[in-house]
Amino acid sequence: MNLKKHMVEKPWGRTDIPSAFGDMGGRRIGEVWFEGDESSPFPILIKWLFTSEKLSIQVHPNDAQALARGQASGKEECWFVVGAEPGAVLGIGTTKPLTPTELRAASESGEIEDLMDWKPVEAGDFFYIPAGTVHAIGAGITLVEVQQYADITYRLYDYGRPRALHLDDGVEVANAEPYADARSGNVDAGPLIIDSSYFHMRHVTDAAQLSEIPTEAKLALIPVEGEVFVDGEPAAAGDCLIFKALPNIAFGSGAQLLVAW
């Protein structure tokens, strides 16, 4: 089943996302969410993000912190960079450890922008973002985000945009420290292998690599480059297909596929 696309307007979004994602109607689209039927939702949330400006500096709670605040779950996520303009960066972690008092003061003054670890990125980079990681996505980036099925974000700083901040909650749940998660890299240097308590994710470019994928798991297939053929039917960027078991997949020239379960 090809999941439905839900367009989400954002102040930092773009008006030039590929037509394969649907009619934007002149809107500034920042996110495209893939949604299953309400009767049978896919247990993880998959999005494409398209940025023309920096996103807010933000943080997500873990499960225990979210439950204490009346939410169903926390939010851990993984980013896969599909495209990046020259000079594009992701902010992941801070350049030095900050106490809660220091994090609040830096967020209130705007100094937090200079304390973020802004990492230059290119296509093929990936990062797992544990709950509590202070982070921000920069301008000029197209990426796929795979995450816990939760929409819970605490903004620490938003560059003066007229949107609410969540300093009390954000400071309380944040681990403001340098990023050190080993689940990061570039697929040209080594395989994307994401295993967490919440989801698994692989980057696949040929049929031989499918042997690492469970054959009897409920899977999401996310083409990111070129064309793949799933049980003989073509699929490309803009599609997100779910299956109860691994289907037959053939790869066109240069095709890249993300598989999540």
C-alpha positions as CSV (number, residue, x, y, z in Angstrom):
1,M,0.0,0.0,0.0
2,N,1.3,3.5,-0.9
3,L,0.8,5.7,2.1
4,K,-1.1,9.0,1.7
5,K,0.9,12.2,1.6
6,H,0.0,15.0,4.0
7,M,1.5,18.4,3.1
8,V,2.5,20.6,6.0
9,E,3.1,24.3,5.5
10,K,6.0,25.8,7.5
11,P,7.6,29.3,7.5
12,W,10.9,27.8,6.6
13,G,9.5,25.6,3.9
14,R,9.8,25.8,0.1
15,T,7.6,26.4,-2.9
16,D,9.7,24.3,-5.3
17,I,9.5,20.8,-3.9
18,P,9.4,18.1,-6.6
19,S,6.0,17.7,-8.4
20,A,6.0,14.0,-7.5
21,F,5.0,15.0,-4.0
22,G,1.8,16.6,-5.3
23,D,0.2,20.0,-6.0
24,M,1.5,22.6,-3.5
25,G,-0.9,25.3,-4.7
26,G,1.7,28.0,-4.2
27,R,2.1,27.0,-0.5
28,R,5.4,27.0,1.4
29,I,5.7,23.3,2.2
30,G,8.2,22.3,4.8
31,E,7.2,18.7,5.5
32,V,5.4,15.9,3.8
33,W,4.1,13.3,6.2
34,F,3.2,9.7,5.1
35,E,0.0,8.5,6.8
36,G,-1.6,5.1,6.9
37,D,-5.3,4.3,7.4
38,E,-6.6,5.1,10.8
39,S,-7.7,1.5,11.2
40,S,-4.1,0.3,10.5
41,P,-1.5,3.0,11.2
42,F,2.1,2.3,10.4
43,P,3.8,2.3,13.9
44,I,6.6,4.8,12.9
45,L,6.2,8.2,11.2
46,I,8.0,9.0,8.0
47,K,8.5,12.5,6.6
48,W,10.3,14.4,3.9
49,L,11.6,17.9,5.0
50,F,12.4,20.7,2.6
51,T,14.1,23.8,4.1
52,S,14.7,27.3,2.8
53,E,15.6,28.7,6.3
54,K,16.9,27.3,9.6
55,L,14.4,25.4,11.7
56,S,14.1,26.3,15.4
57,I,16.6,25.0,17.9
58,Q,14.6,22.4,19.7
59,V,14.6,19.2,21.7
60,H,12.3,16.2,22.1
61,P,11.5,14.3,25.4
62,N,12.0,10.7,26.0
63,D,9.1,8.3,26.7
64,A,9.1,8.8,30.5
65,Q,9.3,12.6,30.2
66,A,6.5,12.7,27.6
67,L,4.2,10.4,29.7
68,A,4.7,12.6,32.7
69,R,3.4,15.5,30.5
70,G,0.3,13.6,29.4
71,Q,1.7,12.7,26.0
72,A,1.6,9.2,24.5
73,S,5.3,8.8,23.8
74,G,8.6,10.7,23.4
75,K,10.4,11.2,20.1
76,E,13.6,9.7,18.8
77,E,14.4,10.2,15.1
78,C,16.9,9.5,12.3
79,W,17.8,11.9,9.5
80,F,18.9,10.8,6.0
81,V,20.2,13.7,3.9
82,V,18.9,13.4,0.3
83,G,20.2,16.8,-0.9
84,A,22.1,19.7,0.5
85,E,23.0,23.1,-1.1
86,P,26.6,24.3,-0.7
87,G,27.3,25.4,2.9
88,A,24.2,23.6,4.3
89,V,24.5,22.6,7.9
90,L,22.7,20.6,10.6
91,G,22.9,21.6,14.3
92,I,23.3,18.5,16.4
93,G,24.3,18.9,20.0
94,T,26.2,21.8,21.6
95,T,29.9,22.5,21.3
96,K,30.3,22.1,25.1
97,P,28.2,20.8,27.9
98,L,25.7,23.3,29.3
99,T,23.9,23.2,32.6
100,P,20.2,23.8,32.6
101,T,20.8,27.3,33.9
102,E,23.3,28.0,31.1
103,L,21.0,26.5,28.4
104,R,18.1,28.7,29.5
105,A,20.2,31.8,29.5
106,A,21.7,31.0,26.1
107,S,18.2,30.3,24.7
108,E,16.8,33.6,26.1
109,S,19.8,35.7,24.8
110,G,20.1,33.9,21.4
111,E,23.7,32.8,22.3
112,I,22.5,29.2,21.8
113,E,22.8,29.7,18.0
114,D,26.5,30.2,18.4
115,L,26.8,27.3,20.9
116,M,25.3,24.7,18.5
117,D,27.5,22.3,16.7
118,W,26.7,23.2,13.1
119,K,27.9,20.3,11.0
120,P,28.4,20.7,7.2
121,V,26.4,18.0,5.4
122,E,26.0,16.5,2.0
123,A,23.8,13.9,0.3
124,G,24.1,10.5,2.0
125,D,24.8,11.7,5.5
126,F,22.8,10.2,8.3
127,F,22.3,10.9,12.0
128,Y,20.4,9.2,14.7
129,I,18.9,11.8,17.1
130,P,18.2,10.4,20.6
131,A,15.6,12.1,22.7
132,G,17.1,15.0,24.7
133,T,19.5,16.0,21.9
134,V,19.4,19.7,21.2
135,H,19.2,20.1,17.4
136,A,18.2,22.2,14.4
137,I,18.0,21.6,10.7
138,G,19.6,24.3,8.5
139,A,18.6,25.9,5.3
140,G,18.9,24.4,1.8
141,I,18.4,20.7,2.9
142,T,16.2,17.9,1.7
143,L,16.0,15.0,4.1
144,V,14.0,12.0,5.1
145,E,13.1,11.7,8.8
146,V,12.1,8.4,10.3
147,Q,10.8,8.8,13.9
148,Q,8.6,7.6,16.7
149,Y,5.0,8.3,15.9
150,A,4.8,11.5,18.0
151,D,4.5,15.2,17.3
152,I,6.1,16.6,20.4
153,T,8.7,19.4,20.1
154,Y,10.0,21.9,22.6
155,R,11.4,25.0,20.9
156,L,14.3,26.6,22.7
157,Y,15.1,29.4,20.1
158,D,13.4,30.5,16.9
159,Y,15.5,33.4,15.5
160,G,12.9,36.0,16.4
161,R,10.0,34.3,14.6
162,P,6.6,35.0,16.3
163,R,6.1,31.4,17.5
164,A,5.9,30.1,21.1
165,L,8.9,28.8,22.9
166,H,8.8,26.1,25.4
167,L,11.8,26.9,27.7
168,D,10.5,25.3,30.9
169,D,9.9,21.9,29.3
170,G,12.7,22.2,26.8
171,V,15.4,22.9,29.4
172,E,14.1,20.2,31.7
173,V,14.3,17.4,29.1
174,A,17.5,18.5,27.2
175,N,20.9,16.9,27.4
176,A,22.8,20.0,26.2
177,E,26.1,18.4,25.3
178,P,28.3,17.4,22.3
179,Y,26.7,14.8,20.0
180,A,28.5,11.5,20.2
181,D,26.0,8.9,18.8
182,A,27.8,6.3,16.8
183,R,24.8,5.8,14.5
184,S,25.9,8.5,12.1
185,G,28.1,8.8,9.0
186,N,27.8,8.8,5.2
187,V,26.6,5.9,3.1
188,D,29.6,6.2,0.8
189,A,31.9,5.5,3.8
190,G,29.9,2.8,5.5
191,P,26.4,1.3,5.6
192,L,23.5,3.0,7.2
193,I,22.6,0.7,10.1
194,I,20.1,2.1,12.5
195,D,18.9,-0.1,15.3
196,S,17.0,1.4,18.3
197,S,14.3,0.5,20.7
198,Y,11.8,2.2,18.4
199,F,12.7,1.4,14.8
200,H,15.3,0.0,12.4
201,M,16.4,1.5,9.2
202,R,18.7,0.5,6.3
203,H,19.9,2.2,3.1
204,V,19.8,-0.2,0.1
205,T,21.1,0.1,-3.4
206,D,20.9,-3.4,-4.8
207,A,19.0,-6.6,-4.2
208,A,21.8,-8.4,-2.5
209,Q,21.6,-6.0,0.5
210,L,18.0,-7.0,1.0
211,S,19.2,-10.2,2.7
212,E,19.8,-8.1,5.8
213,I,16.1,-7.1,6.0
214,P,13.6,-9.3,7.9
215,T,11.3,-11.1,5.6
216,E,8.3,-11.2,7.9
217,A,8.3,-7.7,9.4
218,K,5.9,-4.8,8.6
219,L,8.1,-2.7,6.4
220,A,8.2,0.8,4.9
221,L,9.9,1.3,1.6
222,I,11.0,4.8,0.9
223,P,12.7,5.5,-2.5
224,V,15.0,8.5,-2.4
225,E,16.8,8.3,-5.7
226,G,16.0,6.8,-9.1
227,E,13.4,4.1,-9.6
228,V,12.7,0.8,-7.9
229,F,10.3,-1.9,-9.0
230,V,8.2,-3.4,-6.2
231,D,6.4,-6.6,-7.2
232,G,6.9,-5.3,-10.8
233,E,5.4,-1.8,-10.1
234,P,7.6,1.3,-10.4
235,A,8.1,3.5,-7.3
236,A,10.3,6.6,-6.9
237,A,10.8,9.6,-4.6
238,G,7.4,10.8,-3.4
239,D,6.2,7.3,-2.7
240,C,6.2,5.4,0.6
241,L,5.0,1.9,0.5
242,I,4.2,-0.5,3.4
243,F,4.1,-4.3,3.3
244,K,3.5,-7.0,5.8
245,A,6.5,-8.9,4.5
246,L,9.4,-8.1,2.2
247,P,8.2,-7.9,-1.4
248,N,10.2,-8.6,-4.6
249,I,12.3,-5.5,-5.3
250,A,14.4,-4.7,-8.4
251,F,16.6,-1.6,-8.7
252,G,16.9,0.7,-11.6
253,S,20.2,2.4,-12.4
254,G,21.4,4.6,-9.5
255,A,18.3,3.7,-7.4
256,Q,18.5,4.2,-3.6
257,L,15.9,2.9,-1.1
258,L,15.4,3.4,2.6
259,V,13.8,0.5,4.4
260,A,12.3,1.1,7.9
261,W,10.6,-1.3,10.2
